[in-house]
């Protein structure tokens, strides 16, 4: 293995093995060895796709703290969206005004844009359909269950909530 790839494989292995331990939560020797083997295989395969420059860039305590804070922000937005959709369903779906909204996004980098787009899609009532670059700006086309605002900026603030700022702290 070339020396330049070793840090990428090692950092990907650490992330994969960390997730393995969190998901299985078993600390027997057999489970840990199996987790290490699967994590190493995944790291050998996936590291060229995930790591482009600095292999240990994410292992910064500030970034990990921002990720943990993001989880709580996302869970708050998720609960809010679930309650909104549940209210609409119990009301007989009378106050539903679906449509597609072009939302401006101010994030840099593919990882940040993908994380926000997936977060919007995971909250009920919204689906990110496309990411477009126009005139040097990034826009999401979002299908929204209730187009209550026609102004892009205001609609974007309603749809994105606090997610965009939380993602920006992870991927500046």
C-alpha positions as CSV (number, residue, x, y, z in Angstrom):
1,X,0.0,0.0,0.0
2,X,1.5,3.4,-0.9
3,X,2.4,5.6,2.0
4,X,0.1,8.4,0.9
5,X,-3.0,6.1,1.2
6,X,-2.2,4.8,4.7
7,X,-3.6,7.9,6.6
8,X,-6.8,7.8,4.6
9,X,-7.3,4.1,5.2
10,X,-6.5,4.6,8.9
11,X,-8.9,7.5,9.4
12,X,-11.7,5.7,7.5
13,X,-11.0,2.5,9.6
14,X,-11.4,4.5,12.8
15,X,-14.7,6.0,11.7
16,X,-16.1,2.6,10.5
17,X,-14.9,0.8,13.6
18,X,-16.3,3.5,15.9
19,X,-19.7,3.2,14.2
20,X,-19.5,-0.6,14.4
21,X,-19.0,-0.4,18.2
22,X,-21.8,2.2,18.6
23,X,-24.2,0.1,16.5
24,X,-23.4,-3.4,18.0
25,X,-22.5,-2.3,21.6
26,X,-20.9,-5.7,22.2
27,X,-17.4,-5.8,23.6
28,X,-16.5,-9.5,23.3
29,X,-13.3,-10.4,21.6
30,X,-15.1,-12.1,18.8
31,X,-17.3,-9.1,18.1
32,X,-14.4,-6.7,18.2
33,X,-12.3,-8.8,15.8
34,X,-15.2,-9.1,13.4
35,X,-15.8,-5.4,13.6
36,X,-12.2,-4.6,12.9
37,X,-12.1,-7.0,9.9
38,X,-15.3,-5.5,8.4
39,X,-14.1,-2.0,9.1
40,X,-10.7,-2.6,7.5
41,X,-12.4,-4.1,4.4
42,X,-14.7,-1.1,4.2
43,X,-11.8,1.3,4.8
44,X,-9.7,-0.3,2.0
45,X,-12.6,0.0,-0.4
46,X,-14.1,3.4,0.6
47,X,-11.2,5.6,1.7
48,X,-10.3,6.8,-1.8
49,X,-13.9,8.1,-2.2
50,X,-14.1,9.7,1.3
51,X,-10.7,11.2,1.9
52,X,-9.4,13.7,-0.6
53,X,-6.9,15.8,1.3
54,X,-6.3,15.8,5.0
55,X,-7.1,12.3,6.3
56,X,-7.6,13.4,10.0
57,X,-9.3,16.7,9.3
58,X,-12.5,15.5,11.0
59,X,-10.8,14.2,14.1
60,X,-10.7,17.7,15.5
61,X,-12.5,18.1,18.8
62,X,-14.3,21.2,17.6
63,X,-15.7,19.4,14.6
64,X,-16.8,16.4,16.6
65,X,-18.4,18.7,19.1
66,X,-20.2,20.5,16.2
67,X,-21.4,17.1,14.9
68,X,-22.8,16.2,18.3
69,X,-24.5,19.6,18.5
70,X,-25.9,19.0,15.0
71,X,-27.5,15.8,16.1
72,X,-29.5,17.6,18.7
73,X,-30.4,20.4,16.3
74,X,-31.5,17.8,13.7
75,X,-33.6,15.9,16.3
76,X,-35.3,19.2,17.3
77,X,-36.2,20.0,13.6
78,X,-37.3,16.4,13.1
79,X,-39.7,16.5,16.0
80,X,-41.0,19.9,14.9
81,X,-41.6,18.6,11.3
82,X,-43.2,15.3,12.5
83,X,-45.6,17.2,14.7
84,X,-46.5,19.6,11.8
85,X,-47.2,16.7,9.4
86,X,-49.2,14.8,12.1
87,X,-51.3,17.9,12.8
88,X,-52.1,18.2,9.1
89,X,-53.0,14.5,8.9
90,X,-55.3,14.6,11.9
91,X,-56.9,17.8,10.5
92,X,-58.0,15.8,7.4
93,X,-55.2,17.1,5.2
94,X,-57.2,20.3,4.4
95,X,-54.4,22.8,5.0
96,X,-51.9,21.2,2.6
97,X,-50.5,23.4,-0.2
98,X,-47.8,21.3,-1.8
99,X,-45.3,22.8,-4.3
100,X,-41.7,23.1,-5.3
101,X,-39.6,25.9,-3.9
102,X,-36.2,27.2,-5.0
103,X,-34.2,27.7,-1.8
104,X,-30.9,29.6,-1.7
105,X,-28.1,27.8,0.2
106,X,-24.9,29.4,1.5
107,X,-22.6,26.4,2.1
108,X,-19.2,25.6,0.7
109,X,-18.3,22.1,-0.3
110,X,-20.0,18.9,-1.5
111,X,-20.1,17.3,1.9
112,X,-21.9,20.2,3.5
113,X,-24.4,20.5,0.6
114,X,-25.1,16.8,0.7
115,X,-25.5,16.8,4.5
116,X,-28.0,19.7,4.4
117,X,-29.9,18.2,1.4
118,X,-30.2,14.8,3.2
119,X,-31.3,16.5,6.4
120,X,-34.0,18.4,4.7
121,X,-35.2,15.2,2.9
122,X,-35.2,13.3,6.2
123,X,-37.6,15.7,7.9
124,X,-41.2,14.9,7.0
125,X,-42.9,17.3,4.7
126,X,-39.9,18.1,2.5
127,X,-37.8,16.4,-0.2
128,X,-34.7,17.9,-1.7
129,X,-35.2,17.2,-5.4
130,X,-32.2,18.9,-7.0
131,X,-29.1,21.0,-6.2
132,X,-28.4,23.6,-8.8
133,X,-25.6,26.2,-9.3
134,X,-26.7,29.4,-10.9
135,X,-24.7,32.6,-11.2
136,X,-22.2,31.4,-8.6
137,X,-24.9,30.6,-6.0
138,X,-26.3,27.2,-4.9
139,X,-30.0,26.5,-4.8
140,X,-32.0,23.5,-3.7
141,X,-35.3,22.6,-5.3
142,X,-37.4,21.4,-2.4
143,X,-40.8,19.8,-2.6
144,X,-42.6,21.3,0.4
145,X,-45.9,20.0,1.8
146,X,-47.1,23.5,2.6
147,X,-45.8,26.4,0.5
148,X,-46.8,29.1,2.9
149,X,-44.2,31.6,1.7
150,X,-43.4,32.7,-1.9
151,X,-40.3,34.7,-1.1
152,X,-37.2,32.4,-1.6
153,X,-35.3,33.7,1.4
154,X,-38.1,33.4,3.9
155,X,-39.2,30.0,2.5
156,X,-35.6,28.9,2.8
157,X,-35.4,30.0,6.4
158,X,-38.6,28.0,7.2
159,X,-37.4,24.9,5.4
160,X,-33.8,24.9,6.5
161,X,-34.5,26.1,10.1
162,X,-31.4,25.9,12.1
163,X,-29.9,23.1,10.1
164,X,-27.8,25.2,7.7
165,X,-25.9,27.0,10.5
166,X,-25.3,23.6,12.3
167,X,-23.9,22.1,9.1
168,X,-21.7,25.1,8.5
169,X,-20.0,24.6,11.9
170,X,-19.1,21.1,10.8
171,X,-18.0,21.9,7.3
172,X,-16.8,25.5,7.2
